[in-house]
Amino acid sequence: MTKLDYDGPILEIENLSISFFTRAGEIPAVMDFTTTVMPGEAVGLVGESGCGKSTVALGVMQDLGVNGSIVGGTIKFKGRDLATYSADELRALRGSEIAMIYQEPMASLNPAMKIGLQLMEVPMIHEGASKEAAYQLALDVVTDVKMPDPKRILDSYPHQLSGGQQQRIVIAMALMSKPSLLILDEPTTALDVTVEAGIVDMVKGLGEKYGTSMLFISHNLGLILDTCDRLCVMYSGEAVETGSIADVFDKMQHPYTQALFRSIPLPGADKNDSPLVAIPGNFPLPHERPQGCNFGPRCDYFAEGRCNSGVIPMEDVTGGGRDRHESRCLRIAEIDWNAKVAGGDNTKKTKPGKVVLKVDNLKKYYEVAANALFGGGDVRVVKANETISFEARESETLAIVGESGCGKSTLAKVLMGLEVATDGTVELNTHEIQDIPINERGTKTVSSIQMVFQNPFDTLNPSMTVGTQIIRALEIFKVGETAAERRHRMLELLDLVKLPRAFADRMPRQLSGGQKQRVGIARAFAGNAQIVVADEPVSALDVSVQAAVTDLLMEIQRNEKTTLLFISHDLSIVRYLSDRVMVMYLGHVVEMGTTEEVFSPPYHPYTEALLSAVPIADTSIVKKRIVLEGDIPSAMNPPSGCPFQTRCLHKSNVPNNLCDTEVPPMRDLAGTQQIKCHLAQEWLDQMEPVIKIAAE
């Protein structure tokens, strides 16, 4: 039977249970999980970290390791139980009929082999193809995934490609043998939204071209809406709701699904009038699951004696059919699912105060040798930041957005004193600090500008307790005269970030990701910081934890009158919490204004593309689809003229090739909006909104 002959379900998972066996005993990771994937269909798996999504995928791949085991149920691929396959049959199946794409592309690529050879291995091993035929196939597939100059790419090593290009190669590798089932495990999490948009479009197109079925694992509901036909919401090892995209998004029938949607910022959400609602409590560990409903302790509709006794089965809520809508909840008929979901407590909008940070014509250049590995060769200049000017006020949130490589983090390093400016000025409370490295800054200056980092796992010392690490910061900032005073202040900081005081004696390994990020925030505020630079502070966290941490930052800002510089590529979060937005591209500020101004036309063409690329988990939203070609150019070799001209879709509307030859000046539009673009006002006036609410 060929791949094209089979027309039944590609994948049938029925009542699947998977456990891991440790010295502490059996740890159930997945229980009673059922789903089906039909030919050409894309099914999404959604849920928080630890809910069992990836374990299901590894079960399908029959790759659970030495201590993982399927203890109940079946997984059938094209009608045959995978448990009946021999080791040799499984080896032939993986990569040929079932392929998997992981979150980190470099985990799937051999750093010592050229891309071409790695791709050619697939048809040569699985199909016995000749070297010449395999090379031609590799060239065709690399062309399919829209890589520039495919022959050069095949002759490159993985480290010579960007993250987005590496992920495209991994997808190309997975598609080389035209698998019947493609499993994608968070394939775009580490990528910029513009690159993500291109890859999502590409995966959908290739799925249609090759007839490939997909199991798409993600915590991003907007991405699932863009890519999938049906979805399954998982919580603590169980499927809690399954159905078509329209059913689950518009007629959700489980409290956890409802809670997930409440914790993500959709268009129209406002941090003051309709704050996000974080899910209370914490995700249960496998050995601490409650009786009855796993979600019970965190549920708004929990009923004592019903929800915490017995086994809660999946229940059909639509009346049958293959696309039936099911939910694991006893109270479906009792809950008014159409009731307006209550937002968080309304808060008074803070009024920005005095200017505390002023940046004027800031430049940051790096000199590197052309042969950076061994030195020698001509010295080249990397223009990481180019003529950046802005002001930030007390109690204000200024968002800094842009793709990787645009200069956001370099700007943060200059503000922190980890780098010194090449030119221009940075004034903190009217005192210039651009030339003072952090080791020469006074305690007051250091404590005034603090940073919350992207990955909470890397910023805490694993061998010191939480309390000790916060007290260490207090000692550095000279807060408190005695050890007792510093310990008291440390406990107050734990209160500030809503962590129990008992956590002072815990080690970082005993904390969840969201709890670790709270410790990072407590440490940043140890010296009463005036300005906090938050560098992607929630991008590594689950959506429910994101809501809690974002709300925490806003509350602290209101109470402490902190200035927040929020660095992010997630425009949904930016739209929700920022007062003003600064858009950066290749070291330049290309647009700046209030959040309302930047999110409404006219846009800079780059801002327009960024807005179009953001996945939005709302079926009533219609987006203009703009997919940028190519990657952000190198700051070592920037294009002439406008930095965005190599990817701009509006370039042809500017006469005399002006975009190729001249950097546009920053010009003022209505209100406070500024834009760095050659487009004439008449073209800007014709721009339509990228994001619209569909007519009823």
N, C-alpha and C positions, 0 to 999 in steps of 0.2 A: 504493500500500500504506500503510495507516494504521499507527500505532505498535502497535496492539493485534493486527494481523493476523499479525505475525511470531512464530513459535514456535521457531525455530532458535537457535543460540548468538548472544547479543547481541554479544559481543566474542570474537574468536579471534586470539590473538597466537601466531605460530609462528616459532621460530628467529630471533627478533628480535635484531639487532645495531645499536647506535647509537654513533656516534663524534662527537667534537668536533674540529674542525681548527683548530689554533693555529699560531703561528710556530714552536713547538717540534715541530710535526708532528701526526700523528693520535693522539688520545687516546681509546681505546676505553672507553666508559662502561657499555654494556650488551652482553653477548655471549650468543648462543644462548638467548634467553629465550622460554619457551612457557607460555601459560596460556589458559584459556577461562572465560568468564562466561556462565552461562545466564540466561534470563528469571527475574527475581525473586530471583536468587542474590546473595549477598554474598561476595566473595573478598578476603582480606586479603593485603597485601604487608608483610613484616616484615624488618627488618634495621637495621644501624647506619647512621649518617650517612655518605653517600658510596657506599652500596652500589648505587645506581641506581634506587631506588624511584620518586623523583619524575621521573627521566628517562624511565622507562617511561610514567608518566602524561602527561608532555609529548609523548611520541611518539604516544600515543593522541589527544591534542588537536591533533596536527600543529603544534606550537608550539615547535620546537627552536631558534629563533633563526637568525641568519645563519650561524653556524659549526657548528651541529649538523645531523647528517644520518643517516638510516636507511641503513645500508650492507649490510644483509642481512636476510632474512626478511620477513614480512608482518604487517600489522595489519588485520584485517577487522572491519567493523562491520555487523552484520546481513547477513553473507555477502559484502559488497562491500569490496574492498581500498581502504583510505583513500587510498592513493597515486594512485588513479585519479580522485579528486574534484578538481574545479576550485576555484579560490580562492573563487568565489561560493558553490559548494555547501558548502564547508567553513564559510564564514561563516554559512550558514543552519543548518548542523548544530550548531555550537557554541551552547550556551545553549538550543537547542530539543530536540535529540535526545541530546546529550552535554553534561552540565554538570559544572563542577568547583568544589569548595569548598577554599579555601586555609587555611593555618595561621593567618594573621593577618587577621582579618575587616576591619580598616580598609583593607587593601590592595585590597579589592574594593568599597569604598563610596566614593562621591563626597562629600567633607566639605561641599561647598557646596550640595548638593541634599537636599531633604526625602526621607525614607524612602519615602513614598507614591509620589512621582514616579519614584524609582529602580526601584521594583517594577513600576509601571505600564508602564515602557518595554519590559519583556520581552514581554508579550502584544501590545502595540501594534506592536513591530518585527517579531516572529517570526510573529504570527498575524493582524496587521491589525485587532486588536480596537479598538472605540471607546473613547473616554476613560472613559465611564461604565461599560462592561463591564470595562475594565482595573482601574478603581478597586474594583469589587465583588469581582473576583478577588483583588486585593491584600488586601482586607479579609478574605476567606475564608481565604487562605493564612496571613496573620498570626495569625488565630484558630487555625488548625491547629497552628502552632508554639508555641501556648500563651503568647502574649504578653498581658500585662495591658493592658486598655483599648486595644484595637487601633486605634480612631480617633485617639486621642492619639499613638500610636506612628507612625502614617502621617504625622502632622503634625509630627513631630520631626526634628531633624537627627541624623546619626550620633553626634556628640560628646555628645548628651544621653542616650545609652543606655550601659548597662554593657557590659563585654566579652562576657558571656554573651548579652545581648540582641542585640548586634551580630552575633554568630555565628548566632543564630537567624534574624535578618533575611537574612543571606547564604544560609542554607539555604533560607529561604522563596523568595528570588530564584531559586535554582537549581531549585526545584520548581515555579516559576510555570508553566512550559510542559510540565510532567509528562514530564521526559526519560526515555528508555529506560535510559540509563546515567548514574550519578552517581559521580564520582570525588572521594573525600574525602582530602585530603593533610594528615595530622596535624591534623584539624579541632578537636581539644579540648586540644591541648598547652598552650596559654596560659591555660586555664580552671581554675577550682577543681574539685575532685572532685565536689562536690555539683551544680554546674552541668553538669559533664561527664556525670554520671549522667542528668540530665534530658534532655540533648541526645542521648545515646546511645539512650535509650528512645524519644525523639521520632523520631530517624532510622529506627530499626527499625520503628516504627509507621507512619510515612509511606511507608517502602519497601513495607510490606505493603499499605497503602491504595492506592498508585498503581502497584504492581507494578514498581517501579523496581529495576534491577540495580545493584549497587554494587561499586566497586573501592576498598577501604579501606586507605589507607597509614598505617602507624603503627610506632613502635618499642616500643609497649606491648603485650606479649603478653596481658595480662589483658583489655585493651580488645578485642583481636581475638577472644578467646574469647567475650566478651559479644555481639559483633556479627556474626560471620562464620560461613559454612557451611564454607568451605574456606580454606586459606591457602598462601602461597608464601613460603618463607624465602630471602632473598637475601644474598649475600656477595660483595663486590668485583665487582659487575657481572653476576653469574651467579645463577640460581636453583639452590640447593643441596638443597632439599627441598620437595616439594609433596604435598598430600593433604588429606583431610578433617580437620577440627579434632580429632576423636577419634584419628585415626591419628597425626598429627604430635605432638600433646600427650602421648599415652599410649604410643605405640610409635615414638618418634623414631628415625630411622635415619641421622642425619648428625652427625658430631662437633661441628659448629658449632652446630646446634640444641641439642644436649646442653649445650654450653658456655654458651649463652645462658641456659638454664634454671638452670644452676649459679650464675649471677651475679646472679639476682634473688631478693629475699627473699620466700619463701613462708611461710604460717603454719607455725609450728614451728621456723623457722630461729632460731638463737641465735648471737650474736656471739662467745660463748666456746666453746660445745660444738660447734657446726656452722657455722663461719664461711663466708661466701660465697667462691666461688673465681673470681677475676678471670681473664679470658682473657689468657694471657701475650702479650707483644709488642704490636705496633701494627698497625692496619688498613693494608694496603698502598696506596700511591698508585697511580693507574692506570698510570703509566709505570714502576712498580717491581714489578709483579706477578711472582711467582715462576713457574718452569716447572712444568707439571703442575697439581696442585691449588692453587688460590689460598689455601686455608686451611692448607696443609701446614706452613709454618713455625710456626704457632701450635697445631698439632693434637697431642693426646696419643697418637694412634695412627699417627703419621707413619712410613712405611716408606721408607727410602732406596732409590733406584733404581726404585721403583714409583710412589710418590705424586708424585715430581718429574720424571716423564718422560711425554711424550705428552699427548694430550687426554683429559680425564676426562669421559665422557658421563653423562647422566642414566640411571639404571637403575631399572626397575620392580621394586618389592619386594613387591607384593601379588598380582600375577597378572592385571592388566588391569582393564577397566572405566573408565567416565568419571571416577570418583573415585579412580583408581589412585594409589597411594602411590609416589612416586619419590624417589630420592636420588642426588646426584652424589658417590659415594664408592666406591672400589675394594674396600674392606675390610668391606663390610656383613656378609657371612656370617662373618667372622672375629672380629667384635667382640661381646662379651657385653653386649647392650644392657640386659639385666635386672639386671646387676651393680649393687650399691648404689654410687651415685656418692660418691666420697670427698670429704668437705668439706675445708676448709682446716685448717691446724694448730690444734689445740685450745689455748686460752689460759686462764690462770687469771683468774677473775673478780676485778676490782679492788674493793677495799673503800673506799667513800666516806670521806673524811677530815673535817677541820674545815670549818665553814661559812666560805666565802670571800665570798659575796655574799648580802645580805639586803635584800629589797625589802618595804616595809611601807606599805600603803594609798596606793600610788602613783597620782597622777592627772596626766594631761596633757591640757590643754584648749587649743584654738586659737581665737582670735577672728578672724572674717572678716566683711567687709562683705557685706550681702545682695546688693549688686551688685558682685561681686568684680572684674569687668572694669574698671569705671570708678570704683569707690569709691562712697561715698554709701550711703544707705539705713541701715536698722537694722543694728547689729552683732550677729552670731549666733555662738554658741559651738559648736565641734566637740569633742565629748567622745571623744577618741581612745583614752585609757586611763582606766579608772574603778576606783578602789580595788583595785589589784593588789597581792597579798601572796604572797611565796614565798621560799624559801631554796635556795641551790645550794651543794653541797659539793665539796671537792677530789676529783678523779678521777671525778666523776659526770657523766653525760649527762642533761640535762633537756631534753626535747623540748617546743617551744611550737607548737601546731597550731591551725589555724583557716583560714577562708576569707579571701580578699583583703578588706581593709577592716576586719578584726577588731581591728587594733591591734598585731599582732606586730612589724612593722617600726618603728612609733613607739616601742614599748618598747625595741627594740634601739638606736634613736637616743638615747634618754634614757640608757641604760646607757653608750653610747659618748661621751656629752657633746656630741653633735651637736644635741641639744635639752636644755633644762633642765626639770625637773619643775614642774608647777603646785602640787602638794601631795604630802605623803608623803615617805618617806625611801628612799634607796638607799645601803647601806653596803658598801664594799669593804674587807675586812679590818678591820671596825669603824669605818672612817673614812667620814663622810657625803660623797657626791659628787654628789647630785642637783641641786645649785644651781651646780655649777662647769662652765661650758662647756669644750669640749676645748682651746680656745686658752689657757685659764687653768689647765689641769691640769698638774701636774708630769710630768716625763718618766717617772717610775716608775709613776704612775697610768695614763698613756697606754699604756705598753708592757704593763701588766698586763691591760688589756681590749682585745683586738684583734678584728677582724672578717674573715670570709671571705665574699665576696659571691656573689650568684647567678650573675652572668654574668662569666666570666673574661675575656671579650673586651673588656669596658669598663673593667677595673681596672688594666690594664697600659699604660704609655706606649709607643706604637708606635715611637717614635724612639730608645728607649734599650735596650741589651742587658739580658738577664735578670739577669746578674750585677750590672750597674750599679744596677738598680732595688732589688735586695736590699741592696746595700752602702749605698744611700741611706737605707733604713730603719734599718740598723745605725748610721749616722751620727746620725740623728734620735734614736735610743734611747740614744746615747752608749755603744755597745758597741764595745770595742776601743780601744786607745790610738793605734795607727798604722794606716796604709793596709794594710800587710801583714797585721796581725792581723784587720782587717775582711774582707780577701779570704779569709783562711783560714776564718773563721767562715761566710762566704757559701758556700764550697765544702762545709763541714760541713752547712749547711742544705739544699743540693742533695742531699747524701747522705741526710739525714733524710726528704726527700720522694721518695726513690728516682728521682732524675733524674741522668743522667750529668753529670759535672763539665764536660764539653765544652759543655753547654748554657749555661754562663755567658756565652759569647760569641755566643749566638744572639739574633736579634731575635724579638719576640713572634709576628710573622707566620710564622715558621718552625716554630711549635709547634702541636700539635693542641689541641682544647678541653680535654681531660683534662690535658695537660701544662701548659697555662696555669693551670688551677686548682691544680695542684701548686705552681706558682711563687707563686700567691696565698697558699697555705697556708704556704710557706716564709717569705714576707714577714711573715705574721701571727705566726709564731713567732720572728721575728728578735730580739725583745726579751724572750724567755723569758716569753711571755704566761701568766698564771695562768688567765684566762678567755678563751675564744674563742667569739664569737657567730657561728655559721655560718648565714647567711640563705639558705636554699634552695641549699646549695652544690653539689648534684648534679643539680638538676632540669633544667639545660640540657645535661646530658651523656647519652651513650648508656648503655644498661643495663650493658654490659660495663665501661665506664669508671667508671660509678657504683660498681660493686663494688670496683674498685681504689682509688678515692678514699675511699670509706667505710672500707675496711679500713685505709688509710693514717692517717686521722683517729683510728681506734681504737688503732692501734699507737702513734702519737705520744702519745695521751692516757695510755696505760698507762706509757710511758717517762717522760713529763714531769709526770704527775699533774695534767694540765690539767682544768679544769672546762669542759665543752662545753654551750653553750646552742644547741640544734639547732632552727632555725625551719624548719618544713616543712608542706606540706599533704598529703604522701604518707605515709599511715599504714602502708604496708608497710615502708618504710625506718624509720619511727619505731618500729614494733613490734620490728624487728630490733636496733636499736642503742641505744635509750634505756633508762635505768634508771627514770626517772620521766617523767610526761607532764602537761602543763598545757594544757587546752583553752580557747581564747579565742573569744568571740563578741561583736561590737560593743563592744569595749573592756573587757568583763568577763571574768574567769576563771570559767568555768561548771563546770569539773570539774578535779580534780587528784588524783594518786595514783601508785602504782607502775605500771609498764607492765602487769603482770598484772591489777591492779585495774581500770585504765581500759579494758582490752580484754575484760573479763569483765563480765556483768551483775551488779548493776544499773548502767545507764548514765544519764547526762544525756540527754534526748531528742535534743539536738544531736549528742552523741558517737555515739549510736546511728545517726543518719542519716549521719554521716561514715564510720563503719565500713561501713555498707551500700553506700556509694557507691564504695568503693575497688575497682578492677578487680583480680582475683586470677587469675594464670595457672595454675590448677590445676583440672582437671575433677572432682576428688573433693570440691571445696568447694561447699557449698550455702549461699547467702546469702539472708537476709531482704531483700526489695527495698523500700527506702524512698526515695522521690524527693520532695525538698522542693519546695514550690511557691514561686515568687517569688524575689527576690534579697535579699541582706542589706540591711537598711534603712540609710539615711544616718545617719552619726554626728552630722550637723548637726540632724537631726530624728528622734531615736530614738523608738521606741514607748514608751508609758507602761507602768509595771509591769515585768514580766520582759522583758529585751531580746529573747528568742527567741519571745515569745508569738505574733507574727504568722505564724510558720511552723511552730509546734509541733503535732504530730499527737496529743499526749496532753493538750492543754489542757482538753478537755471533761471530763477526769477530776478536775479541781480545782474544788471547790465555790466559790460566791459570787463568781465572776469575779475571783478573787484574782490570777490571772496578769495581768489587765488593769490592775490598780490598784497592786500592790505589787511592788517588786524583791525577789526571794526572798533570804533570808539564806544565807550559806555555812554548810552544816551538815556535821558529821562522820558518815561511815558507818563500816563495819568497817575495821580496819587503819588506813592513813594516808589513805584515800580521802575527798575532800571534794567536795560537789556543791552547786550553787546552783540549787535547784529547789523548787517548791511541792508536787510530787507526794508523796502520803502514802507512808509506808514500805511499806504493804501493796501498793501499785501497783508500787513499785520491786522488791519481792520476787518479783513475778509476771513480771518481764522475762525473756525467753528470749535465748540467745546469737544474735547477728546472723550470725556465721560458724560453720558446722558442717561437719564432715567427713562426707560421705554414707556411709550404711551399705553394706557390700559386697553 
